[in-house]
Amino acid sequence: MAWNEPGGNDQDPWSGKGKDQGPPDLDEVVKNLQKKMGGLFGGKGGGRSAGGSGGAGSGKLVIALIVIVALVLLGVKSFYIVQPAERAVVQRLGAFHSVTTPGPHFLIPFIDTKTIINVDQVNKFGHRAQMLTKDENIVDVTLTVQFRVQDAANFLFQDADPVKTIYSAVESALREVTGKSTLDEIITQNRSAVAAMVKQNTQALLNTYKTGLVVTNVNIQDANPPEEVKEAFDDATRAMADKERVQNQADAYANDIVPRARGAAARQVEDAKAYAFKVVSEAQGETKRFLALLDEYRKAPDVTRERLYLDTMQEVLADTGKVLLDVKEGGNTLTYLPLDKLMQPGAGTPAAAAQLPGYESLQAESESRKLKDARDRRQEVARDRERARRNR
């Protein structure tokens, strides 16, 4: 039901509990508001009447509400939240007080101020310069540097312009490292080490000036000689590549031939050791045989002497083409022997010998000689034993 409908409405905010059923007068509403505002700020809009007392009470309520709102706003502005990637530098009455970590924190109003610093954001800049190397060559170096804030307090208060300082530090470190390196080291051979040294020297300078910055990476993107000598330098680079290729081929050849040579040498050494072992063993065997023969000689010198003589003569005359016959006095000295057939291969076999002329007479003579030799040996042994018995 609307407020101005007939029938009475106790919800009409502009009338006194439904006494006036007509629409409110705008001029009267404005006058009532002016009276209330005048009573709030000490005006004389209602005198000492009951209506004036009601205006004073409403003014106190508004003041209380304003004070509460101000306190709430002040409390809200006194609390702040630091994000995980940030640090807050707090100043109390303008002087450095503390560095707060991520999370909610309280700030004293009108006394403390804060400055939020992002310590995880990585910044990057490029640098290019021409410098003189150790071997008196000019090199054009282009590099990129990445850095971030490590100490927020030092970043704000210790150095007037930390970013400008890191530019100058990179320039100084690069010139120092380049002056201590050769052109080949910077361009091809040792570029990563040069970048690491530039990073280390730059960080040392930043720590000296307390900039609060940390260098995260230094990358040499390009390093070339000046354009005037680039063609000659490219020729030198190709020559170095050819040198490295030939050296690799030589290393491959050496890796192939050296193991085989070492294997052959080891084989010869083992053969020499085997030969030495064989010679030594044979010598030791001959020594033992000689000592055993010496013992037998001491027991029967004549028999042993004759045996040694016969063995030696057999060994000496085995490869000769002459035939010696031991013919007794009065024997047949014209015995015919087919020496040409005896010298042929296979003539020494019993079957071949049986086919020779005069084989039977020669065989009989040989048998009689063997019997005589055996009898003489037995007699000699008997005489040796008798002499040995007498000597004892």
C-alpha positions as a Python dict, from the first residue, in 0.01 Angstrom:
ca = {
    (1, 'M'): (0, 0, 0),
    (2, 'A'): (140, 340, -90),
    (3, 'W'): (204, 599, 171),
    (4, 'N'): (-42, 849, 30),
    (5, 'E'): (-333, 606, -22),
    (6, 'P'): (-657, 674, 172),
    (7, 'G'): (-743, 453, 460),
    (8, 'G'): (-461, 550, 690),
    (9, 'N'): (-102, 441, 675),
    (10, 'D'): (110, 447, 984),
    (11, 'Q'): (424, 399, 769),
    (12, 'D'): (419, 757, 630),
    (13, 'P'): (767, 892, 728),
    (14, 'W'): (667, 1252, 656),
    (15, 'S'): (367, 1271, 884),
    (16, 'G'): (300, 1210, 1248),
    (17, 'K'): (161, 860, 1260),
    (18, 'G'): (-98, 902, 991),
    (19, 'K'): (-263, 1223, 1121),
    (20, 'D'): (-222, 1391, 785),
    (21, 'Q'): (-341, 1182, 496),
    (22, 'G'): (-236, 1431, 225),
    (23, 'P'): (94, 1443, 35),
    (24, 'P'): (389, 1612, 213),
    (25, 'D'): (480, 1972, 136),
    (26, 'L'): (829, 1996, -14),
    (27, 'D'): (891, 2341, 127),
    (28, 'E'): (811, 2212, 474),
    (29, 'V'): (1043, 1918, 432),
    (30, 'V'): (1329, 2148, 330),
    (31, 'K'): (1262, 2378, 627),
    (32, 'N'): (1266, 2081, 864),
    (33, 'L'): (1601, 1966, 726),
    (34, 'Q'): (1744, 2316, 760),
    (35, 'K'): (1629, 2327, 1122),
    (36, 'K'): (1792, 1995, 1199),
    (37, 'M'): (2119, 2095, 1034),
    (38, 'G'): (2113, 2426, 1215),
    (39, 'G'): (2062, 2251, 1548),
    (40, 'L'): (2350, 2017, 1465),
    (41, 'F'): (2593, 2301, 1403),
    (42, 'G'): (2472, 2528, 1685),
    (43, 'G'): (2203, 2726, 1501),
    (44, 'K'): (1890, 2874, 1658),
    (45, 'G'): (1637, 2686, 1456),
    (46, 'G'): (1413, 2547, 1733),
    (47, 'G'): (1482, 2727, 2063),
    (48, 'R'): (1451, 2530, 2384),
    (49, 'S'): (1140, 2343, 2276),
    (50, 'A'): (1099, 1968, 2269),
    (51, 'G'): (1154, 1975, 1898),
    (52, 'G'): (1494, 2144, 1960),
    (53, 'S'): (1598, 1874, 2204),
    (54, 'G'): (1520, 1614, 1939),
    (55, 'G'): (1742, 1797, 1686),
    (56, 'A'): (2034, 1807, 1931),
    (57, 'G'): (2006, 1432, 1987),
    (58, 'S'): (2008, 1366, 1615),
    (59, 'G'): (2322, 1584, 1577),
    (60, 'K'): (2511, 1384, 1838),
    (61, 'L'): (2417, 1062, 1658),
    (62, 'V'): (2552, 1196, 1329),
    (63, 'I'): (2876, 1303, 1498),
    (64, 'A'): (2913, 958, 1650),
    (65, 'L'): (2854, 798, 1312),
    (66, 'I'): (3115, 1023, 1151),
    (67, 'V'): (3367, 939, 1421),
    (68, 'I'): (3300, 565, 1382),
    (69, 'V'): (3336, 585, 1005),
    (70, 'A'): (3663, 779, 1042),
    (71, 'L'): (3798, 522, 1287),
    (72, 'V'): (3701, 237, 1055),
    (73, 'L'): (3865, 406, 759),
    (74, 'L'): (4173, 477, 966),
    (75, 'G'): (4192, 114, 1081),
    (76, 'V'): (4152, -12, 728),
    (77, 'K'): (4434, 212, 607),
    (78, 'S'): (4655, 101, 898),
    (79, 'F'): (4656, -264, 785),
    (80, 'Y'): (4827, -376, 467),
    (81, 'I'): (4912, -708, 302),
    (82, 'V'): (5247, -794, 142),
    (83, 'Q'): (5231, -1039, -147),
    (84, 'P'): (5470, -1342, -169),
    (85, 'A'): (5682, -1178, -439),
    (86, 'E'): (5708, -847, -251),
    (87, 'R'): (5881, -688, 45),
    (88, 'A'): (5760, -375, 226),
    (89, 'V'): (6013, -119, 349),
    (90, 'V'): (5865, 64, 651),
    (91, 'Q'): (5977, 418, 742),
    (92, 'R'): (5890, 566, 1079),
    (93, 'L'): (5892, 945, 1083),
    (94, 'G'): (6093, 933, 762),
    (95, 'A'): (6372, 703, 892),
    (96, 'F'): (6417, 341, 792),
    (97, 'H'): (6249, 110, 1043),
    (98, 'S'): (6213, -245, 904),
    (99, 'V'): (6148, -470, 607),
    (100, 'T'): (5832, -676, 636),
    (101, 'T'): (5785, -1021, 483),
    (102, 'P'): (5479, -1149, 294),
    (103, 'G'): (5155, -1145, 494),
    (104, 'P'): (4931, -895, 681),
    (105, 'H'): (5098, -615, 880),
    (106, 'F'): (4998, -310, 1087),
    (107, 'L'): (5107, 46, 1013),
    (108, 'I'): (5089, 334, 1263),
    (109, 'P'): (4879, 605, 1094),
    (110, 'F'): (5044, 939, 1015),
    (111, 'I'): (5376, 805, 1157),
    (112, 'D'): (5473, 504, 947),
    (113, 'T'): (5495, 486, 569),
    (114, 'K'): (5564, 186, 349),
    (115, 'T'): (5718, 124, 7),
    (116, 'I'): (5640, -204, -172),
    (117, 'I'): (5931, -359, -365),
    (118, 'N'): (5895, -662, -595),
    (119, 'V'): (6196, -884, -523),
    (120, 'D'): (6104, -1169, -762),
    (121, 'Q'): (6069, -969, -1080),
    (122, 'V'): (6364, -1029, -1312),
    (123, 'N'): (6472, -726, -1512),
    (124, 'K'): (6686, -741, -1826),
    (125, 'F'): (6890, -502, -2032),
    (126, 'G'): (7138, -530, -2319),
    (127, 'H'): (7483, -385, -2353),
    (128, 'R'): (7720, -352, -2649),
    (129, 'A'): (8075, -219, -2658),
    (130, 'Q'): (8402, -240, -2849),
    (131, 'M'): (8702, -324, -2634),
    (132, 'L'): (9070, -411, -2661),
    (133, 'T'): (9170, -769, -2582),
    (134, 'K'): (9482, -906, -2419),
    (135, 'D'): (9643, -984, -2755),
    (136, 'E'): (9577, -626, -2874),
    (137, 'N'): (9276, -703, -3092),
    (138, 'I'): (8947, -515, -3100),
    (139, 'V'): (8630, -714, -3031),
    (140, 'D'): (8266, -606, -3054),
    (141, 'V'): (8073, -771, -2769),
    (142, 'T'): (7695, -777, -2723),
    (143, 'L'): (7555, -923, -2403),
    (144, 'T'): (7234, -934, -2199),
    (145, 'V'): (7219, -900, -1821),
    (146, 'Q'): (6936, -1020, -1597),
    (147, 'F'): (6901, -890, -1243),
    (148, 'R'): (6652, -852, -959),
    (149, 'V'): (6623, -682, -621),
    (150, 'Q'): (6775, -884, -337),
    (151, 'D'): (6786, -634, -50),
    (152, 'A'): (6492, -389, -60),
    (153, 'A'): (6635, -157, 205),
    (154, 'N'): (6970, -116, 29),
    (155, 'F'): (6790, -72, -301),
    (156, 'L'): (6596, 226, -163),
    (157, 'F'): (6843, 400, 65),
    (158, 'Q'): (7208, 301, -3),
    (159, 'D'): (7245, 401, -368),
    (160, 'A'): (7092, 701, -540),
    (161, 'D'): (7032, 519, -871),
    (162, 'P'): (7092, 140, -848),
    (163, 'V'): (6988, 75, -1209),
    (164, 'K'): (7241, 327, -1340),
    (165, 'T'): (7502, 173, -1112),
    (166, 'I'): (7447, -177, -1253),
    (167, 'Y'): (7491, -40, -1607),
    (168, 'S'): (7824, 111, -1510),
    (169, 'A'): (7929, -203, -1319),
    (170, 'V'): (7862, -425, -1622),
    (171, 'E'): (8061, -190, -1844),
    (172, 'S'): (8356, -191, -1604),
    (173, 'A'): (8352, -569, -1547),
    (174, 'L'): (8326, -643, -1919),
    (175, 'R'): (8623, -422, -2002),
    (176, 'E'): (8830, -578, -1724),
    (177, 'V'): (8759, -936, -1832),
    (178, 'T'): (8809, -855, -2200),
    (179, 'G'): (9143, -693, -2127),
    (180, 'K'): (9259, -1014, -1958),
    (181, 'S'): (9137, -1249, -2235),
    (182, 'T'): (9247, -1317, -2590),
    (183, 'L'): (9030, -1272, -2895),
    (184, 'D'): (8993, -1645, -2950),
    (185, 'E'): (8883, -1703, -2592),
    (186, 'I'): (8609, -1441, -2618),
    (187, 'I'): (8481, -1542, -2960),
    (188, 'T'): (8505, -1921, -2967),
    (189, 'Q'): (8700, -2109, -2707),
    (190, 'N'): (8603, -1970, -2367),
    (191, 'R'): (8291, -1757, -2412),
    (192, 'S'): (8097, -1915, -2123),
    (193, 'A'): (8386, -1864, -1883),
    (194, 'V'): (8415, -1498, -1990),
    (195, 'A'): (8044, -1449, -1920),
    (196, 'A'): (8081, -1610, -1577),
    (197, 'M'): (8373, -1380, -1490),
    (198, 'V'): (8174, -1074, -1602),
    (199, 'K'): (7886, -1182, -1378),
    (200, 'Q'): (8118, -1237, -1081),
    (201, 'N'): (8296, -902, -1116),
    (202, 'T'): (7968, -715, -1167),
    (203, 'Q'): (7821, -868, -853),
    (204, 'A'): (8131, -773, -657),
    (205, 'L'): (8090, -408, -762),
    (206, 'L'): (7719, -410, -677),
    (207, 'N'): (7796, -548, -333),
    (208, 'T'): (8060, -279, -281),
    (209, 'Y'): (7811, -2, -361),
    (210, 'K'): (7532, -175, -163),
    (211, 'T'): (7280, -142, -441),
    (212, 'G'): (7066, -430, -316),
    (213, 'L'): (7069, -589, -663),
    (214, 'V'): (7178, -938, -761),
    (215, 'V'): (7285, -1045, -1111),
    (216, 'T'): (7105, -1366, -1206),
    (217, 'N'): (7251, -1426, -1552),
    (218, 'V'): (7498, -1281, -1803),
    (219, 'N'): (7483, -1411, -2157),
    (220, 'I'): (7723, -1310, -2436),
    (221, 'Q'): (7495, -1309, -2739),
    (222, 'D'): (7750, -1206, -2997),
    (223, 'A'): (8124, -1143, -3009),
    (224, 'N'): (8283, -1050, -3339),
    (225, 'P'): (8585, -861, -3462),
    (226, 'P'): (8527, -525, -3632),
    (227, 'E'): (8379, -532, -3981),
    (228, 'E'): (8707, -411, -4134),
    (229, 'V'): (8888, -733, -4038),
    (230, 'K'): (8597, -974, -4026),
    (231, 'E'): (8688, -1149, -4353),
    (232, 'A'): (9048, -1213, -4243),
    (233, 'F'): (8925, -1333, -3909),
    (234, 'D'): (8682, -1574, -4079),
    (235, 'D'): (8976, -1718, -4271),
    (236, 'A'): (9166, -1765, -3947),
    (237, 'T'): (8861, -1931, -3794),
    (238, 'R'): (8834, -2174, -4084),
    (239, 'A'): (9204, -2252, -4050),
    (240, 'M'): (9152, -2328, -3683),
    (241, 'A'): (8862, -2556, -3773),
    (242, 'D'): (9082, -2738, -4024),
    (243, 'K'): (9352, -2770, -3761),
    (244, 'E'): (9108, -2920, -3516),
    (245, 'R'): (8976, -3161, -3781),
    (246, 'V'): (9326, -3281, -3872),
    (247, 'Q'): (9414, -3314, -3507),
    (248, 'N'): (9104, -3527, -3450),
    (249, 'Q'): (9202, -3748, -3743),
    (250, 'A'): (9552, -3786, -3601),
    (251, 'D'): (9407, -3875, -3263),
    (252, 'A'): (9183, -4135, -3425),
    (253, 'Y'): (9480, -4286, -3610),
    (254, 'A'): (9685, -4290, -3292),
    (255, 'N'): (9399, -4453, -3103),
    (256, 'D'): (9393, -4723, -3372),
    (257, 'I'): (9766, -4789, -3415),
    (258, 'V'): (9893, -4746, -3059),
    (259, 'P'): (9687, -5029, -2905),
    (260, 'R'): (9798, -5266, -3182),
    (261, 'A'): (10162, -5168, -3131),
    (262, 'R'): (10125, -5219, -2760),
    (263, 'G'): (9968, -5560, -2825),
    (264, 'A'): (10257, -5661, -3054),
    (265, 'A'): (10509, -5541, -2797),
    (266, 'A'): (10333, -5734, -2523),
    (267, 'R'): (10332, -6044, -2744),
    (268, 'Q'): (10706, -6014, -2810),
    (269, 'V'): (10770, -5969, -2441),
    (270, 'E'): (10572, -6283, -2365),
    (271, 'D'): (10760, -6472, -2639),
    (272, 'A'): (11090, -6357, -2491),
    (273, 'K'): (10979, -6470, -2147),
    (274, 'A'): (10877, -6809, -2288),
    (275, 'Y'): (11212, -6843, -2469),
    (276, 'A'): (11401, -6747, -2155),
    (277, 'F'): (11201, -7000, -1955),
    (278, 'K'): (11271, -7267, -2219),
    (279, 'V'): (11646, -7196, -2227),
    (280, 'V'): (11670, -7189, -1850),
    (281, 'S'): (11473, -7513, -1820),
    (282, 'E'): (11691, -7681, -2080),
    (283, 'A'): (12003, -7561, -1904),
    (284, 'Q'): (11874, -7688, -1575),
    (285, 'G'): (11792, -8023, -1738),
    (286, 'E'): (12137, -8046, -1893),
    (287, 'T'): (12288, -7967, -1555),
    (288, 'K'): (12091, -8239, -1386),
    (289, 'R'): (12182, -8485, -1665),
    (290, 'F'): (12550, -8393, -1633),
    (291, 'L'): (12541, -8440, -1256),
    (292, 'A'): (12374, -8777, -1298),
    (293, 'L'): (12633, -8873, -1559),
    (294, 'L'): (12907, -8755, -1324),
    (295, 'D'): (12781, -8990, -1058),
    (296, 'E'): (12788, -9278, -1305),
    (297, 'Y'): (13135, -9177, -1423),
    (298, 'R'): (13263, -9184, -1070),
    (299, 'K'): (13127, -9535, -1033),
    (300, 'A'): (13264, -9669, -1370),
    (301, 'P'): (13493, -9418, -1543),
    (302, 'D'): (13608, -9640, -1833),
    (303, 'V'): (13263, -9763, -1925),
    (304, 'T'): (13116, -9417, -1903),
    (305, 'R'): (13404, -9270, -2105),
    (306, 'E'): (13359, -9524, -2382),
    (307, 'R'): (12985, -9473, -2386),
    (308, 'L'): (13028, -9099, -2414),
    (309, 'Y'): (13273, -9146, -2697),
    (310, 'L'): (13042, -9375, -2891),
    (311, 'D'): (12741, -9147, -2841),
    (312, 'T'): (12942, -8846, -2953),
    (313, 'M'): (13079, -9019, -3261),
    (314, 'Q'): (12732, -9143, -3352),
    (315, 'E'): (12597, -8790, -3324),
    (316, 'V'): (12885, -8642, -3523),
    (317, 'L'): (12895, -8903, -3800),
    (318, 'A'): (12517, -8930, -3837),
    (319, 'D'): (12502, -8656, -4100),
    (320, 'T'): (12823, -8741, -4293),
    (321, 'G'): (12849, -8925, -4624),
    (322, 'K'): (13152, -9130, -4521),
    (323, 'V'): (13141, -9486, -4399),
    (324, 'L'): (13406, -9614, -4158),
    (325, 'L'): (13469, -9989, -4130),
    (326, 'D'): (13647, -10152, -3842),
    (327, 'V'): (13823, -10434, -4021),
    (328, 'K'): (14029, -10678, -3828),
    (329, 'E'): (14379, -10762, -3931),
    (330, 'G'): (14371, -11014, -4212),
    (331, 'G'): (14010, -10944, -4293),
    (332, 'N'): (13856, -10865, -4628),
    (333, 'T'): (13923, -10501, -4705),
    (334, 'L'): (13754, -10509, -5044),
    (335, 'T'): (13402, -10538, -4917),
    (336, 'Y'): (13177, -10371, -5163),
    (337, 'L'): (12916, -10135, -5024),
    (338, 'P'): (12663, -9947, -5248),
    (339, 'L'): (12718, -9609, -5085),
    (340, 'D'): (12504, -9432, -5344),
    (341, 'K'): (12205, -9641, -5243),
    (342, 'L'): (12279, -9610, -4876),
    (343, 'M'): (12260, -9232, -4908),
    (344, 'Q'): (11917, -9239, -5071),
    (345, 'P'): (11603, -9165, -4864),
    (346, 'G'): (11461, -9476, -4706),
    (347, 'A'): (11781, -9672, -4748),
    (348, 'G'): (11826, -9697, -4372),
    (349, 'T'): (11519, -9913, -4321),
    (350, 'P'): (11573, -10288, -4247),
    (351, 'A'): (11387, -10394, -4565),
    (352, 'A'): (11602, -10173, -4788),
    (353, 'A'): (11922, -10281, -4617),
    (354, 'A'): (11838, -10651, -4673),
    (355, 'Q'): (11832, -10593, -5048),
    (356, 'L'): (12188, -10460, -5061),
    (357, 'P'): (12474, -10681, -5194),
    (358, 'G'): (12691, -10829, -4918),
    (359, 'Y'): (12427, -10761, -4655),
    (360, 'E'): (12459, -11107, -4501),
    (361, 'S'): (12836, -11095, -4459),
    (362, 'L'): (12814, -10746, -4319),
    (363, 'Q'): (12543, -10856, -4079),
    (364, 'A'): (12752, -11151, -3957),
    (365, 'E'): (13056, -10931, -3907),
    (366, 'S'): (12847, -10681, -3715),
    (367, 'E'): (12711, -10950, -3487),
    (368, 'S'): (13059, -11084, -3409),
    (369, 'R'): (13180, -10731, -3334),
    (370, 'K'): (12888, -10672, -3099),
    (371, 'L'): (12964, -10995, -2913),
    (372, 'K'): (13329, -10899, -2879),
    (373, 'D'): (13237, -10552, -2757),
    (374, 'A'): (12999, -10694, -2500),
    (375, 'R'): (13262, -10935, -2375),
    (376, 'D'): (13520, -10658, -2350),
    (377, 'R'): (13278, -10440, -2157),
    (378, 'R'): (13200, -10714, -1909),
    (379, 'Q'): (13566, -10767, -1850),
    (380, 'E'): (13623, -10395, -1803),
    (381, 'V'): (13334, -10371, -1556),
    (382, 'A'): (13474, -10665, -1362),
    (383, 'R'): (13817, -10500, -1347),
    (384, 'D'): (13661, -10169, -1228),
    (385, 'R'): (13473, -10347, -955),
    (386, 'E'): (13786, -10527, -842),
    (387, 'R'): (13981, -10205, -825),
    (388, 'A'): (13700, -10037, -636),
    (389, 'R'): (13694, -10327, -386),
    (390, 'R'): (14067, -10305, -335),
    (391, 'N'): (14051, -9929, -282),
    (392, 'R'): (13795, -9970, -6),
}
